[in-house]
Amino acid sequence: MARLSEIELLEVRRQRLLAESERLRSQLDTEIGQLHATTGWLKSGFSFFQSARPYWPLVVAGAGFLLTKKRSATLSTLDRIWSVWGIAKKAFHFWRRHSEAGSPPEKER
């Protein structure tokens, strides 16, 4: 008889553990869903910054020109145009060199 009550106690404990386990699984599913909702923008943001990466040097150069101190209008404008032209040429050559290097070489026959 004592054996039967121990078995019944173990069964009751097992049922409680199963119920708690199911509750914790449900709570974990809810929290994972909230994490997906909160971090969903990361993938699209990372994709945007990866696609905009070649243009960052131009953005930084443009910001530099906007933040520089003003000098005489005519000379300053010509200097800036000349500087932008030089930076654009360098950026274009840099971009071409690295975009061609990124593509796999063609096989020779």
Phi, psi and omega in degrees: 000321179296326178296319182294320180291327176294319178296318178296320178296318178296322179294317178297317179296319179299317179297319178296317179296321177295318179296317179294320178298317179295321178296317180293322176298316179297318179297319179295318177300318179297315181294322177295320176299319178293323177296317178299318180294322182287322185259011181297331182286343183298317183295315180290323177295317179296319179298319179297313182292327176294318180288334181269358184304319180296340184266354182300319178300322179291322179295317180294318178297318178297320178295323177297319179291327179288333184264357182286159180283140181282141174241205179297144190298310185291309181296319180297316180296316179295318177300317181293318178299314179298318179294316179298319179299315180295317179294320180296319178298314180296318180295320180295315179295320178298315181296315180298316182297317183279332178286326176287325180290333181285337181277145181291144179292148179282150182282139176273145180261000000 
